[in-house]
Every structure is written in structure tokens, then in C-alpha cells.
Amino acid sequence: MKEDHSDSNIRMILKENGLNKTSDQFSAHLNKLIWEQSKRKLSHQLVINPWLGKALAGIAFTWLIVFLYYARPFSIQPAAPIAAISLILGLWGLLTIVKKSIFSKIDSV
């Protein structure tokens, strides 16, 4: 595995201070800093999610209302609107599960 330049910087700092082995406190502090930095980077990457999700949900809901208004599906064929509602609810549930899965992986680091 290729060694990262930042890893050699940490080793150099440790050697300058005469540390051959790190303490548990140092390791815990370093892990905390890395976790906070990765969480901060991820939060900057996921800024688009809240408004994009609301926009897509709004569009889907609007299409559903328009579909129900013009098609009057319950009077002719009830399977179509039930399928559309099931699709929307299924996608919403799937997105919720994936979101929880992603954030649980981030919190476990």
C-alpha cells in the first residue's frame, strides 16, 4: 500500500519528540480529530441533499395530484393509482433506509 505524505509527517513529529510508541490518549485524540474532519467533509458534500429531496418529493406529489385529477382512476381502474402510490411510498421508504444506513456507517467510524 502506498504511504501517504501526511503519515510520514506524523512519524517525523513523533520521532522529533522522542516517541517510539504512541500513548492510548494520543491515539484516542487522533482518532477523534480524524472522525471530526471526515464528518465535516461529508457534511459539506451532502449539502445538496435536503433541498434536492424536497424538490423531488414536491414534483412527485404534484404529478400524483395532477394524475388523480385528470385520470379519475378510481372510477375506471383502481390498480393504476394504487401502483403509483405504492411506488412513491416504496421509494420514500427505500431512501429513508439508505439514508439511515449511510449515517450509521459514518457514526460508527
FIKOLZA-1660 file (N, C-alpha, C; in steps of 0.1 Angstrom, whole numbers, plus 5000, padded with zeros to 4 digits):
% residues 109
   i   px   py   pz ch aa at
   1 5008 4988 5000  A  M  N
   1 5000 5000 5000  A  M CA
   1 5009 5012 5000  A  M  C
   2 5005 5022 4992  A  K  N
   2 5013 5034 4991  A  K CA
   2 5012 5043 5004  A  K  C
   3 5023 5048 5009  A  E  N
   3 5023 5056 5021  A  E CA
   3 5019 5070 5018  A  E  C
   4 5011 5075 5026  A  D  N
   4 5006 5089 5025  A  D CA
   4 5016 5099 5030  A  D  C
   5 5017 5110 5024  A  H  N
   5 5027 5120 5028  A  H CA
   5 5024 5125 5042  A  H  C
   6 5011 5127 5046  A  S  N
   6 5007 5131 5059  A  S CA
   6 5011 5121 5070  A  S  C
   7 5012 5108 5066  A  D  N
   7 5016 5098 5076  A  D CA
   7 5031 5099 5079  A  D  C
   8 5039 5103 5069  A  S  N
   8 5053 5105 5072  A  S CA
   8 5055 5117 5080  A  S  C
   9 5047 5127 5079  A  N  N
   9 5048 5139 5087  A  N CA
   9 5045 5136 5102  A  N  C
  10 5035 5128 5104  A  I  N
  10 5032 5124 5118  A  I CA
  10 5043 5116 5124  A  I  C
  11 5049 5107 5116  A  R  N
  11 5060 5099 5121  A  R CA
  11 5072 5108 5124  A  R  C
  12 5075 5118 5116  A  M  N
  12 5086 5127 5118  A  M CA
  12 5084 5135 5131  A  M  C
  13 5072 5139 5133  A  I  N
  13 5069 5147 5146  A  I CA
  13 5071 5138 5158  A  I  C
  14 5066 5126 5157  A  L  N
  14 5068 5116 5168  A  L CA
  14 5083 5114 5171  A  L  C
  15 5091 5112 5160  A  K  N
  15 5105 5109 5162  A  K CA
  15 5112 5121 5168  A  K  C
  16 5108 5133 5164  A  E  N
  16 5114 5145 5169  A  E CA
  16 5112 5147 5184  A  E  C
  17 5100 5142 5189  A  N  N
  17 5097 5143 5203  A  N CA
  17 5101 5131 5211  A  N  C
  18 5108 5122 5204  A  G  N
  18 5113 5110 5211  A  G CA
  18 5103 5099 5214  A  G  C
  19 5092 5099 5207  A  L  N
  19 5082 5089 5209  A  L CA
  19 5083 5078 5199  A  L  C
  20 5086 5066 5204  A  N  N
  20 5086 5054 5195  A  N CA
  20 5072 5048 5194  A  N  C
  21 5065 5049 5205  A  K  N
  21 5052 5043 5205  A  K CA
  21 5042 5053 5211  A  K  C
  22 5030 5054 5205  A  T  N
  22 5021 5064 5209  A  T CA
  22 5013 5059 5222  A  T  C
  23 5008 5069 5230  A  S  N
  23 5000 5065 5241  A  S CA
  23 4986 5063 5237  A  S  C
  24 4978 5057 5246  A  D  N
  24 4964 5055 5243  A  D CA
  24 4956 5068 5242  A  D  C
  25 4960 5078 5250  A  Q  N
  25 4954 5091 5250  A  Q CA
  25 4957 5098 5236  A  Q  C
  26 4969 5097 5231  A  F  N
  26 4973 5103 5218  A  F CA
  26 4965 5096 5207  A  F  C
  27 4964 5083 5207  A  S  N
  27 4956 5076 5197  A  S CA
  27 4941 5079 5197  A  S  C
  28 4936 5081 5209  A  A  N
  28 4922 5084 5210  A  A CA
  28 4919 5098 5205  A  A  C
  29 4928 5107 5208  A  H  N
  29 4927 5121 5204  A  H CA
  29 4928 5122 5189  A  H  C
  30 4938 5115 5183  A  L  N
  30 4940 5114 5169  A  L CA
  30 4928 5108 5161  A  L  C
  31 4922 5098 5167  A  N  N
  31 4910 5092 5161  A  N CA
  31 4898 5102 5162  A  N  C
  32 4897 5109 5172  A  K  N
  32 4886 5119 5174  A  K CA
  32 4888 5130 5163  A  K  C
  33 4900 5135 5161  A  L  N
  33 4903 5145 5151  A  L CA
  33 4900 5140 5137  A  L  C
  34 4904 5128 5134  A  I  N
  34 4901 5122 5121  A  I CA
  34 4886 5121 5119  A  I  C
  35 4879 5116 5129  A  W  N
  35 4864 5114 5128  A  W CA
  35 4857 5128 5125  A  W  C
  36 4862 5138 5133  A  E  N
  36 4855 5151 5131  A  E CA
  36 4858 5157 5118  A  E  C
  37 4871 5155 5113  A  Q  N
  37 4874 5160 5100  A  Q CA
  37 4866 5153 5088  A  Q  C
  38 4865 5140 5089  A  S  N
  38 4857 5133 5079  A  S CA
  38 4842 5136 5080  A  S  C
  39 4837 5138 5092  A  K  N
  39 4823 5142 5093  A  K CA
  39 4821 5156 5087  A  K  C
  40 4830 5165 5089  A  R  N
  40 4829 5179 5084  A  R CA
  40 4830 5178 5069  A  R  C
  41 4839 5170 5063  A  K  N
  41 4840 5169 5049  A  K CA
  41 4827 5163 5043  A  K  C
  42 4821 5153 5049  A  L  N
  42 4809 5147 5045  A  L CA
  42 4797 5157 5045  A  L  C
  43 4797 5165 5056  A  S  N
  43 4786 5174 5057  A  S CA
  43 4786 5185 5046  A  S  C
  44 4799 5188 5041  A  H  N
  44 4800 5197 5030  A  H CA
  44 4796 5191 5017  A  H  C
  45 4798 5178 5016  A  Q  N
  45 4794 5171 5004  A  Q CA
  45 4779 5168 5003  A  Q  C
  46 4772 5167 5014  A  L  N
  46 4758 5164 5014  A  L CA
  46 4749 5176 5015  A  L  C
  47 4754 5188 5012  A  V  N
  47 4746 5200 5014  A  V CA
  47 4734 5200 5004  A  V  C
  48 4736 5193 4993  A  I  N
  48 4726 5194 4982  A  I CA
  48 4714 5185 4986  A  I  C
  49 4716 5175 4995  A  N  N
  49 4705 5165 4997  A  N CA
  49 4692 5171 5003  A  N  C
  50 4692 5180 5012  A  P  N
  50 4679 5185 5018  A  P CA
  50 4670 5191 5007  A  P  C
  51 4675 5201 5000  A  W  N
  51 4667 5208 4991  A  W CA
  51 4664 5199 4979  A  W  C
  52 4673 5191 4974  A  L  N
  52 4670 5182 4963  A  L CA
  52 4659 5172 4966  A  L  C
  53 4660 5166 4978  A  G  N
  53 4650 5157 4982  A  G CA
  53 4636 5163 4983  A  G  C
  54 4635 5175 4989  A  K  N
  54 4622 5182 4990  A  K CA
  54 4617 5186 4976  A  K  C
  55 4626 5190 4967  A  A  N
  55 4621 5193 4954  A  A CA
  55 4616 5181 4946  A  A  C
  56 4623 5170 4947  A  L  N
  56 4618 5158 4940  A  L CA
  56 4605 5153 4946  A  L  C
  57 4604 5153 4960  A  A  N
  57 4592 5149 4966  A  A CA
  57 4580 5158 4962  A  A  C
  58 4583 5171 4961  A  G  N
  58 4573 5181 4957  A  G CA
  58 4568 5178 4942  A  G  C
  59 4578 5175 4934  A  I  N
  59 4574 5172 4920  A  I CA
  59 4566 5160 4919  A  I  C
  60 4570 5149 4926  A  A  N
  60 4563 5137 4926  A  A CA
  60 4549 5138 4931  A  A  C
  61 4547 5146 4942  A  F  N
  61 4534 5148 4948  A  F CA
  61 4525 5156 4938  A  F  C
  62 4531 5166 4932  A  T  N
  62 4524 5174 4922  A  T CA
  62 4519 5165 4910  A  T  C
  63 4528 5157 4905  A  W  N
  63 4524 5148 4894  A  W CA
  63 4513 5138 4898  A  W  C
  64 4514 5134 4911  A  L  N
  64 4504 5124 4916  A  L CA
  64 4490 5132 4916  A  L  C
  65 4490 5144 4921  A  I  N
  65 4477 5151 4922  A  I CA
  65 4471 5154 4908  A  I  C
  66 4480 5158 4899  A  V  N
  66 4475 5160 4885  A  V CA
  66 4470 5147 4879  A  V  C
  67 4477 5137 4881  A  F  N
  67 4473 5124 4876  A  F CA
  67 4459 5120 4881  A  F  C
  68 4458 5122 4894  A  L  N
  68 4445 5118 4900  A  L CA
  68 4433 5127 4896  A  L  C
  69 4437 5140 4893  A  Y  N
  69 4426 5149 4889  A  Y CA
  69 4422 5146 4874  A  Y  C
  70 4431 5144 4865  A  Y  N
  70 4427 5142 4851  A  Y CA
  70 4423 5128 4848  A  Y  C
  71 4429 5118 4854  A  A  N
  71 4426 5104 4851  A  A CA
  71 4414 5098 4858  A  A  C
  72 4411 5104 4869  A  R  N
  72 4400 5098 4877  A  R CA
  72 4401 5083 4878  A  R  C
  73 4412 5078 4882  A  P  N
  73 4415 5064 4880  A  P CA
  73 4406 5054 4889  A  P  C
  74 4402 5059 4900  A  F  N
  74 4394 5050 4909  A  F CA
  74 4381 5046 4903  A  F  C
  75 4376 5055 4894  A  S  N
  75 4363 5051 4887  A  S CA
  75 4364 5041 4876  A  S  C
  76 4376 5040 4870  A  I  N
  76 4378 5031 4859  A  I CA
  76 4386 5019 4863  A  I  C
  77 4398 5022 4867  A  Q  N
  77 4408 5011 4870  A  Q CA
  77 4415 5014 4883  A  Q  C
  78 4412 5008 4894  A  P  N
  78 4419 5011 4907  A  P CA
  78 4433 5006 4908  A  P  C
  79 4438 4998 4899  A  A  N
  79 4452 4992 4901  A  A CA
  79 4462 5003 4898  A  A  C
  80 4460 5012 4888  A  A  N
  80 4470 5022 4884  A  A CA
  80 4473 5032 4896  A  A  C
  81 4463 5038 4902  A  P  N
  81 4467 5047 4913  A  P CA
  81 4473 5040 4925  A  P  C
  82 4468 5028 4927  A  I  N
  82 4474 5020 4939  A  I CA
  82 4489 5017 4936  A  I  C
  83 4492 5014 4923  A  A  N
  83 4506 5011 4919  A  A CA
  83 4514 5024 4920  A  A  C
  84 4508 5035 4916  A  A  N
  84 4516 5048 4917  A  A CA
  84 4519 5052 4931  A  A  C
  85 4509 5051 4940  A  I  N
  85 4510 5054 4954  A  I CA
  85 4520 5044 4961  A  I  C
  86 4519 5032 4957  A  S  N
  86 4529 5022 4962  A  S CA
  86 4543 5025 4958  A  S  C
  87 4545 5029 4945  A  L  N
  87 4558 5032 4940  A  L CA
  87 4564 5044 4948  A  L  C
  88 4556 5054 4950  A  I  N
  88 4561 5066 4957  A  I CA
  88 4564 5063 4972  A  I  C
  89 4555 5055 4978  A  L  N
  89 4558 5052 4992  A  L CA
  89 4570 5042 4993  A  L  C
  90 4571 5033 4984  A  G  N
  90 4583 5024 4984  A  G CA
  90 4596 5031 4982  A  G  C
  91 4596 5041 4973  A  L  N
  91 4609 5049 4970  A  L CA
  91 4612 5057 4983  A  L  C
  92 4602 5063 4989  A  W  N
  92 4604 5071 5001  A  W CA
  92 4610 5062 5012  A  W  C
  93 4604 5050 5014  A  G  N
  93 4609 5041 5024  A  G CA
  93 4623 5037 5021  A  G  C
  94 4626 5034 5008  A  L  N
  94 4640 5030 5005  A  L CA
  94 4650 5041 5007  A  L  C
  95 4646 5053 5003  A  L  N
  95 4655 5064 5006  A  L CA
  95 4658 5066 5020  A  L  C
  96 4648 5065 5029  A  T  N
  96 4649 5066 5043  A  T CA
  96 4659 5055 5049  A  T  C
  97 4657 5043 5044  A  I  N
  97 4666 5032 5049  A  I CA
  97 4680 5035 5045  A  I  C
  98 4683 5039 5032  A  V  N
  98 4696 5041 5027  A  V CA
  98 4702 5053 5035  A  V  C
  99 4695 5063 5037  A  K  N
  99 4700 5075 5045  A  K CA
  99 4704 5071 5059  A  K  C
 100 4696 5063 5066  A  K  N
 100 4699 5058 5079  A  K CA
 100 4712 5049 5079  A  K  C
 101 4713 5041 5068  A  S  N
 101 4724 5032 5067  A  S CA
 101 4737 5040 5065  A  S  C
 102 4737 5050 5057  A  I  N
 102 4749 5058 5054  A  I CA
 102 4753 5065 5067  A  I  C
 103 4744 5072 5074  A  F  N
 103 4747 5079 5086  A  F CA
 103 4751 5070 5097  A  F  C
 104 4746 5058 5098  A  S  N
 104 4751 5048 5108  A  S CA
 104 4765 5044 5106  A  S  C
 105 4769 5042 5093  A  K  N
 105 4782 5039 5090  A  K CA
 105 4792 5050 5093  A  K  C
 106 4788 5063 5091  A  I  N
 106 4796 5074 5094  A  I CA
 106 4798 5075 5109  A  I  C
 107 4787 5073 5117  A  D  N
 107 4788 5074 5132  A  D CA
 107 4796 5063 5138  A  D  C
 108 4797 5052 5131  A  S  N
 108 4805 5041 5137  A  S CA
 108 4820 5042 5135  A  S  C
 109 4824 5052 5127  A  V  N
 109 4839 5053 5124  A  V CA
 109 4846 5059 5136  A  V  C
% end
